[in-house]
Amino acid sequence: MSDHARFSPSSSHKWAYCMGALELEDIAKAQLGLDEWPETEYAAEGTFAHSVLERCLVYGITPEEAGATDIEMEEAVQVALDYIYSEAHNRGCQVLVEEKVHITEDCWGTRDVALHRPAEYLEVIDFKYGEGVFVEIKDNPQLKTYAVGQIRGMEDGYILPPEIKTTIIQPRIPEGHHYHHQEYLKLKGPIRSWSYEWVDLLEWNRDILKAIENQGDGTYAPSRENCRWCNAKGICAPATEHALTVAKAMTEGGHYTLESLEAYAVTAPAELSMEDRISILSNIELIRAQLKAVEGHSLEIALQGTRIPGFKVVESSGGHRKFDVDDDEMAKVFKVRKVRKQDYTVETVISPAQTEKLCKKLMKAKALSKRQFDAIMSHVITPRGKRTLVPEADARPALSLTAEQMFADVTPNKE
Ligand code: SF4
């Protein structure tokens, strides 16, 4: 058996709904000359936090003893431990840690934790260390797939409990003031659960087997949820068409509902054609500007009191603290309070522009040789600018790339 399942529960939000996602990801991967998608820093951090939780549960040690990298990880893992230990104790359950669950030979995954009391209680728990994206619990395909795998792994003749509970523990999502409402907490708090009757899971079992059978049938289902983590987005024509449909509806003041967009499924050639790519690049500014305009206008009306269902206004941190007067004024403030000058001032080195000016002045006064000038100026560098694709008509000169540079970031298909 390979180390990676083709149909892993963690990517079921793609393959269970969009029949072209895995195939198109293979094409995108081949185009980039990759064997595997590189692991992001966040994913690596999440994997490590999972291993800390596993060690805590297996050896009965603290997150610190299990090697948590910082206080934040210790606290997050502790939230999971507190929940797991208290539920297991209250319900008299066995705690099953990091076990493989199988649906088919190609569809399997490692479920974080399950709480089990034969014939009476079964809870499948997934620990999420991410803080950026809130993961919904209701109808979560990954959790449902783990639950199906868990049931399939039970011995013959096993009596299922009437309900199977699924739980996501995501301790690092921002706290919200709504959390004191129990119903809100159940679905939006850091620990959220949803229960299924086993017949619902039987139906999900049928759905995923059907999805596996239908893979590559040319049906694409672009939607916010399905496409969010799909690595084929950049070459996917249906997803692009979907985005443009949304943008068009917005620019023309048209109406669309989330339901209609979620139900949007197309049978189309999947890979973006060069013609479409050019058309998008040509219109990208227009679409971006339009989206920004809608966002800006919405913020304005929200600030003026219009409630936009599903959205709220938040304030980012205001950046570094600063004085409300200039440096000379602030120096006076210190001086009149008899603070010593050396305590409220720091020595800093002048900027590259000031350096050049100073060195030229010193050279003119014969206080600096050309060699010394060059030695000092050799420390002045211009950081490389961000590379951007712009229309030919743009006034800036095109970057001249050698063949080696051209393929430095995008390695050609090895086939
Ligand atoms: S980007 Fe969306 S529509 Fe395209 S293959 Fe991926 S999941 Fe399917």
Residues whose N, C-alpha, C, O or C-beta is under 5 A from the ligand:
A	BS01	SF4	C18 G20 A21 L24 Y220 A221 P222 N226 C227 C230 A232 K233 C236 P238 A239
